[in-house]
Amino acid sequence: MTSGRTDDVGARIERAAEWLRGAARVVATTGAGVSKESGIPTFRDAPSALWDNYRPEDLATRSGFRRDPARVWRWYAERRAMIAEAHPHEGHVALARMEARFEDFLLLTQNIDDLHRLAGSTKLIELHGNIFRYKCFDRDHPATPSEETPDVPPRCACGSYLRPDVVWFGEPLDAGHLRRAYAALDACDVLLVVGTSGLVYPAAGFPEIARAAGARVVEINPEPTPVTPLADVFVRAGAREALPALLQRVEAGRT
């Protein structure tokens, strides 16, 4: 594969659009950078990083929940309230509209904020869960609190505390979700990598899998990442700007 890089963002988007116009199977993977453009702070970026005043092991591990379930519950309640004020942007909407443009399309997101679903995405796997869902802490089954309180975790019908249905540090991702993801990556013609740090596995390994299977890899990000050397095209721009422009060019070139 050639790198396909030029000095012009518009030309890079056009190159990616050319590949998408000829594609039947497309996978997109998104990370925190996409949510950041909706006003949701990331875990890593100063000065608004979510972990600045906290230790992840206290708030996003099973052991941390056992030590102080009320503290963890309050922190996630605050995050839910903050995220509930955010809205999908044009990049979210563009990805949702792409579903109908291809024979097969799958969106793999590391984000837990539900914005892709709110934008209309249905062919979607939330790899790290969803902060607006809940599950039983002891038995891991989905559950709904009868009454949500900001200070004390509600109880499941079985007596366990409820917890956010998100993947904490040290926990495996859903095996079924990963099987679907790997099957789609092995079969796709183009992989869009949007707003990811390229540091969190297994999603950080998706570009290598797709490229080894013969797919074109298109990265959209304001800054280079560890994914950039693997990309056939690196579009140095945010999702909110680049994805609508990309979709427009795909649609303009199709009869």
WOKA-V217808 format. One record per pair of residues at least 12 apart in sequence whose C-alpha atoms are under 7 Angstrom apart, sorted by the first residue. I is the first residue (numbers start at 1). J is the second residue. Records with the same first field share a line. If there is no record, write none. Layout:
I=J ; J
This chain:
2=232
3=232 ; 233
4=232 ; 233
5=233 ; 234
9=235 ; 236
12=233 ; 235
13=235 ; 246
14=249
16=218 ; 233
17=246 ; 249 ; 250
20=190 ; 250
21=250 ; 254
23=189 ; 190
24=102 ; 103 ; 104 ; 189
25=102 ; 103 ; 104 ; 105 ; 188 ; 189 ; 190
26=104 ; 105 ; 106 ; 188 ; 189 ; 190 ; 191
27=105 ; 106 ; 107 ; 184 ; 185 ; 188 ; 190 ; 191 ; 192
28=106 ; 107 ; 108 ; 191 ; 192 ; 193
29=107 ; 108 ; 109 ; 192 ; 193 ; 194
30=108 ; 109 ; 110 ; 193 ; 194 ; 195 ; 196
31=109 ; 110 ; 111 ; 194 ; 195 ; 196
32=111 ; 195 ; 196
33=195 ; 196
34=195 ; 239
37=240
38=86 ; 87 ; 88 ; 89
39=86
40=83
59=72
60=168 ; 169
61=168 ; 169
69=153
70=151 ; 152 ; 153
73=151 ; 152 ; 153
74=150 ; 151
77=150
80=131 ; 132
83=113
87=115
88=115 ; 116 ; 118 ; 119
89=240
90=240 ; 244
91=239 ; 240 ; 243 ; 244
92=116 ; 119
93=119 ; 120
94=243 ; 244 ; 247
96=119 ; 120 ; 121
105=123
106=123 ; 124
107=123 ; 124 ; 125
108=124 ; 125 ; 126 ; 127
109=125 ; 126 ; 127
110=126 ; 127 ; 128
111=126 ; 128
112=126 ; 128 ; 129 ; 130 ; 131
113=130 ; 131
114=130
125=177
127=173 ; 177
128=166 ; 167 ; 173
129=165 ; 166 ; 167
130=165 ; 166
131=164 ; 165 ; 166
133=164 ; 165
134=162 ; 163 ; 164 ; 165
135=162 ; 163 ; 164 ; 165
136=156 ; 160 ; 161 ; 162 ; 163
137=160 ; 161 ; 162 ; 163
138=160
143=156
185=209 ; 210
186=209 ; 210 ; 213
188=210 ; 215
189=215 ; 216
190=215 ; 216 ; 217
191=210 ; 215 ; 216 ; 217 ; 218
192=217 ; 218 ; 219
193=218 ; 219 ; 220
194=219 ; 220 ; 221 ; 239
195=220 ; 221 ; 239
197=225
198=225 ; 226 ; 227
216=232
217=231 ; 232 ; 233
218=231 ; 232 ; 233 ; 234
219=231 ; 233 ; 234 ; 235
220=234 ; 235 ; 236 ; 237 ; 238 ; 239
221=235 ; 236 ; 237 ; 238
222=236 ; 237 ; 238
223=236
